[in-house]
């Protein structure tokens, strides 16, 4: 298939659904390149924990935006969009790019655009993060929710008290702009101008996905994930990193400190990843218009990629010629 202009193919699905393998097969079929759409894989420092594709996983296909940010830099969806756009503009070896990852908000921003919220200054972000963590540590999440809701009543009923990052984001926006994040989100969205496909979502049944998650987690421990996290802790000391929120970091840190056995650590991480995968599936099922999503049944990566290619040929769109 020949694309006569730079075009984005969107590929999503829960963790361990096989996105990386399908992306490689799809890239091979379309002479495309892969662009990361997973928030934790943007950061350098914990490639095993964050399941960054290895050189052997890539099979010679160029991959972009993996481990491109320092471990101590905060990054927003808008930051990722800027990185994504710069990447697409810079690469001239192909016109086809596969945006793949499990961060639903990144893929949504490609499909529907971003609310035009101003950038948050480092000073405001630092203040909100410090104050927020202090409130949580002293009084808990509900106290944080009450504090922010007094400043910004629009968030009531829209953000759950346990969704800490969303609460802190709402506080940052209000602190920076004096206006509710809810009102900003109602503004016309700033859209990415590249032609794009529907969102292809890999469908995996609960039992199979659970088995894959179990196998992946155990494989990570065989490849030295404990040593990787121990080195990261030593390197970063007491500094704050977005990677501290990566699934498995806290559990492994507790194991390193002697608070939990290795078996219990593995079991806790498997459970946490399964819960995360369930939330991802809910997102992909509920956050998009039905016409924007094409579900790919579980199969081999090659067969799933072939299904996507056939669909790209079949749909009546200006995405491609040939």
C-alpha positions as CSV (number, residue, x, y, z in Angstrom):
1,X,0.0,0.0,0.0
2,X,1.4,3.4,-1.0
3,X,0.5,6.5,1.1
4,X,0.9,9.7,-0.9
5,X,1.0,11.9,2.3
6,X,2.1,11.3,5.8
7,X,-0.6,9.2,7.5
8,X,-1.1,7.8,11.0
9,X,-2.4,4.3,11.7
10,X,-3.7,4.0,15.3
11,X,-3.2,0.8,17.2
12,X,-4.4,0.3,20.8
13,X,-5.2,-2.3,23.3
14,X,-4.6,-3.4,26.9
15,X,-1.1,-4.2,28.2
16,X,0.1,-7.7,27.0
17,X,-2.5,-7.7,24.1
18,X,0.4,-8.0,21.6
19,X,0.5,-4.5,20.3
20,X,4.3,-4.4,19.7
21,X,4.3,-7.6,17.7
22,X,1.3,-6.5,15.6
23,X,2.8,-3.1,15.0
24,X,6.0,-4.8,13.7
25,X,4.0,-7.0,11.3
26,X,1.9,-4.1,10.2
27,X,5.0,-1.9,9.7
28,X,6.5,-4.6,7.6
29,X,3.4,-4.9,5.4
30,X,3.0,-1.2,5.0
31,X,6.7,-0.1,4.9
32,X,5.8,2.0,7.9
33,X,7.6,3.0,11.1
34,X,6.4,2.7,14.7
35,X,5.8,5.6,17.1
36,X,5.3,5.1,20.8
37,X,1.9,6.1,22.4
38,X,2.6,4.8,25.9
39,X,3.3,7.4,28.6
40,X,5.8,5.4,30.7
41,X,7.8,4.2,27.7
42,X,8.7,7.8,26.9
43,X,11.1,7.8,29.9
44,X,14.6,6.4,30.1
45,X,15.6,4.4,33.2
46,X,13.4,1.4,33.6
47,X,13.0,-0.4,30.2
48,X,12.3,-3.8,31.7
49,X,9.6,-2.5,34.1
50,X,7.9,-0.4,31.4
51,X,8.2,-3.1,28.7
52,X,10.1,-1.0,26.2
53,X,10.6,-3.1,23.0
54,X,14.1,-4.5,22.7
55,X,16.1,-4.5,19.5
56,X,15.1,-8.1,18.8
57,X,11.4,-7.1,19.3
58,X,11.8,-4.4,16.7
59,X,12.9,-6.8,13.9
60,X,14.7,-4.0,12.1
61,X,11.7,-1.7,12.0
62,X,12.5,1.9,13.1
63,X,10.8,2.8,16.4
64,X,10.4,6.3,17.7
65,X,9.7,8.1,21.0
66,X,10.9,5.3,23.3
67,X,13.1,6.4,26.2
68,X,13.4,9.9,24.9
69,X,12.7,11.8,28.2
70,X,14.9,12.0,31.3
71,X,13.5,10.2,34.3
72,X,12.8,13.4,36.3
73,X,10.8,15.3,33.7
74,X,7.1,15.6,34.0
75,X,5.2,15.3,30.7
76,X,1.6,16.1,29.6
77,X,-0.5,14.9,26.7
78,X,0.3,18.1,25.0
79,X,4.0,17.5,25.4
80,X,3.6,14.1,23.8
81,X,1.6,15.5,20.9
82,X,4.5,18.0,20.3
83,X,7.0,15.2,20.4
84,X,4.8,13.1,18.0
85,X,4.4,16.0,15.5
86,X,8.1,16.7,15.5
87,X,8.8,13.1,14.9
88,X,6.4,12.8,12.0
89,X,7.8,16.0,10.4
90,X,11.4,14.9,10.9
91,X,11.1,11.4,9.4
92,X,11.2,11.3,5.6
93,X,11.9,7.6,5.0
94,X,8.2,6.7,5.0
95,X,4.7,8.3,4.8
96,X,3.1,5.6,7.1
97,X,3.4,5.8,10.9
98,X,1.9,3.4,13.4
99,X,1.0,5.1,16.7
100,X,0.7,2.3,19.2
101,X,0.5,2.1,22.9
102,X,-1.8,1.6,25.9
103,X,-2.3,5.2,26.9
104,X,-5.8,5.8,25.7
105,X,-5.6,9.6,26.2
106,X,-2.7,9.8,23.7
107,X,-4.6,8.0,21.1
108,X,-7.8,10.0,21.8
109,X,-5.8,13.2,21.3
110,X,-4.8,12.0,17.9
111,X,-8.3,11.2,16.9
112,X,-10.2,14.1,18.5
113,X,-7.6,16.7,19.2
114,X,-6.6,18.5,22.5
115,X,-8.4,21.1,24.5
116,X,-6.4,24.4,24.1
117,X,-5.2,24.6,27.7
118,X,-2.1,26.8,28.3
119,X,1.1,25.1,29.4
120,X,1.7,24.7,33.1
121,X,4.8,26.4,34.4
122,X,7.4,24.3,36.3
123,X,6.8,26.5,39.4
124,X,3.1,25.9,39.4
125,X,3.5,22.2,38.8
126,X,6.1,21.9,41.6
127,X,3.9,23.8,44.0
128,X,0.8,21.7,43.3
129,X,2.6,18.4,43.4
130,X,4.2,19.3,46.8
131,X,1.0,20.6,48.3
132,X,-1.0,17.7,47.0
133,X,1.3,15.1,48.3
134,X,1.4,16.8,51.7
135,X,-2.4,16.8,51.9
136,X,-2.6,13.1,50.8
137,X,0.1,12.0,53.3
138,X,-1.5,13.9,56.2
139,X,-5.2,13.5,55.5
140,X,-5.8,11.2,52.5
141,X,-7.3,11.5,49.0
142,X,-10.7,12.7,50.0
143,X,-9.1,15.7,51.8
144,X,-7.3,16.5,48.5
145,X,-10.6,16.2,46.6
146,X,-12.3,18.6,49.1
147,X,-9.5,21.1,48.9
148,X,-9.5,21.2,45.1
149,X,-13.3,21.2,44.8
150,X,-13.5,24.3,47.0
151,X,-11.2,26.1,44.5
152,X,-12.9,24.6,41.5
153,X,-16.5,23.4,42.1
154,X,-16.8,22.3,38.4
155,X,-14.9,19.1,39.2
156,X,-17.6,17.8,41.6
157,X,-19.0,14.6,40.2
158,X,-16.5,14.6,37.3
159,X,-13.3,13.4,39.0
160,X,-13.3,10.6,41.5
161,X,-11.5,11.4,44.8
162,X,-9.2,8.4,44.3
163,X,-8.0,9.6,40.9
164,X,-5.0,11.5,42.3
165,X,-3.3,12.5,39.0
166,X,-6.5,13.9,37.5
167,X,-7.1,15.9,40.7
168,X,-3.6,17.3,40.7
169,X,-4.0,18.1,37.0
170,X,-7.2,20.0,37.7
171,X,-5.5,21.9,40.5
172,X,-2.5,22.8,38.2
173,X,-4.8,24.1,35.5
174,X,-6.9,26.2,37.9
175,X,-3.7,27.5,39.6
176,X,-2.2,28.5,36.3
177,X,-5.2,29.9,34.5
178,X,-7.8,30.7,37.2
179,X,-10.2,28.7,35.1
180,X,-11.6,25.2,35.6
181,X,-10.2,22.3,33.6
182,X,-13.8,21.4,32.9
183,X,-14.4,24.7,31.1
184,X,-11.1,24.3,29.2
185,X,-12.1,20.9,28.0
186,X,-15.3,22.3,26.5
187,X,-13.4,24.6,24.2
188,X,-13.0,23.6,20.5
189,X,-10.2,21.1,20.2
190,X,-6.9,21.7,18.5
191,X,-6.7,18.9,16.0
192,X,-3.7,17.1,14.5
193,X,-3.8,17.7,10.8
194,X,-2.3,14.4,9.6
195,X,-4.7,12.0,7.9
196,X,-5.4,9.1,10.2
197,X,-7.1,5.7,10.3
198,X,-9.7,4.5,12.6
199,X,-8.4,3.2,15.9
200,X,-7.6,-0.5,15.6
201,X,-8.1,-2.1,19.0
202,X,-6.7,-5.6,19.8
203,X,-9.4,-7.8,21.4
204,X,-8.1,-10.5,23.8
205,X,-10.4,-12.6,26.0
206,X,-10.0,-12.3,29.8
207,X,-8.4,-15.8,30.3
208,X,-5.8,-15.4,27.5
209,X,-4.9,-11.8,28.6
210,X,-4.5,-13.0,32.2
211,X,-2.1,-15.8,31.0
212,X,-0.1,-13.3,29.0
213,X,0.2,-10.9,31.8
214,X,1.3,-13.7,34.2
215,X,3.9,-14.9,31.7
216,X,5.2,-11.3,31.0
217,X,5.5,-10.4,34.6
218,X,7.5,-13.6,35.4
219,X,9.7,-13.1,32.4
220,X,10.6,-9.6,33.7
221,X,11.9,-11.0,36.9
222,X,14.0,-13.5,34.9
223,X,15.5,-10.6,33.0
224,X,16.6,-8.6,36.0
225,X,13.8,-6.3,36.9
226,X,14.7,-6.2,40.6
227,X,18.3,-5.2,39.8
228,X,17.0,-2.6,37.4
229,X,14.7,-1.0,40.0
230,X,17.5,-1.1,42.6
231,X,19.9,0.7,40.3
232,X,17.2,3.3,39.5
233,X,16.5,3.9,43.2
234,X,20.2,4.4,43.8
235,X,20.6,6.7,40.8
236,X,17.6,8.9,41.6
237,X,18.0,8.9,45.4
238,X,15.1,10.9,46.9
239,X,14.2,12.8,43.7
240,X,10.6,12.6,42.3
241,X,10.1,10.8,39.0
242,X,7.0,10.0,36.9
243,X,8.4,6.5,36.8
244,X,7.7,6.0,40.5
245,X,4.1,5.6,39.5
246,X,4.8,2.8,37.0
247,X,3.0,-0.4,37.9
248,X,5.3,-2.6,39.9
249,X,7.8,0.0,41.1
250,X,6.4,0.3,44.6
251,X,6.1,-3.4,45.0
252,X,9.6,-4.1,43.9
253,X,10.9,-1.2,46.1
254,X,9.2,-2.8,49.1
255,X,10.8,-6.2,48.2
256,X,14.2,-4.5,47.9
257,X,13.7,-3.0,51.4
258,X,12.8,-6.4,52.8
259,X,9.1,-5.7,53.4
260,X,7.7,-8.3,51.1
261,X,8.8,-11.7,49.7
262,X,9.7,-12.2,46.0
263,X,6.7,-14.5,45.5
264,X,4.3,-11.9,47.0
265,X,5.9,-9.2,45.0
266,X,5.3,-11.1,41.7
267,X,1.7,-11.9,42.7
268,X,1.0,-8.3,43.7
269,X,2.3,-7.0,40.4
270,X,0.4,-9.5,38.3
271,X,-2.8,-8.4,40.1
272,X,-2.1,-4.7,39.6
273,X,-1.3,-5.3,35.9
274,X,-4.6,-7.2,35.4
275,X,-6.5,-4.4,37.1
276,X,-4.8,-1.9,34.9
277,X,-5.5,-3.9,31.8
278,X,-9.2,-4.0,32.8
279,X,-9.3,-0.2,33.1
280,X,-7.6,0.1,29.7
281,X,-10.2,-2.2,28.1
282,X,-13.0,-0.1,29.6
283,X,-11.4,3.0,28.2
284,X,-11.1,1.6,24.7
285,X,-14.7,0.4,24.9
286,X,-16.3,3.6,26.2
287,X,-14.2,6.7,25.2
288,X,-14.6,6.6,21.4
289,X,-17.4,6.9,18.9
290,X,-18.3,3.4,17.6
291,X,-17.5,4.6,14.0
292,X,-14.0,5.5,15.1
293,X,-13.0,2.0,16.4
294,X,-12.3,-1.2,14.5
295,X,-11.9,-4.2,16.8
296,X,-9.3,-6.8,15.8
297,X,-10.2,-10.4,17.0
298,X,-7.5,-12.3,18.9
299,X,-5.2,-14.2,16.5
300,X,-1.5,-14.4,15.6
301,X,0.2,-11.0,15.2
302,X,0.6,-11.6,11.4
303,X,-3.0,-12.5,11.0
304,X,-4.1,-9.5,13.0
305,X,-1.9,-7.2,10.9
306,X,-3.3,-8.7,7.8
307,X,-6.8,-8.0,9.0
308,X,-5.9,-4.3,9.5
309,X,-4.3,-4.1,6.0
310,X,-7.4,-5.6,4.4
311,X,-9.5,-3.1,6.3
312,X,-7.4,-0.2,5.2
313,X,-7.8,-1.2,1.6
314,X,-11.5,-1.8,1.9
315,X,-12.6,1.4,3.7
316,X,-13.6,4.4,1.5
317,X,-11.2,7.0,2.8
318,X,-8.5,9.4,1.5
319,X,-5.9,7.8,3.7
320,X,-4.2,6.0,0.9
321,X,-3.8,5.5,-2.8
322,X,-3.0,2.3,-4.6
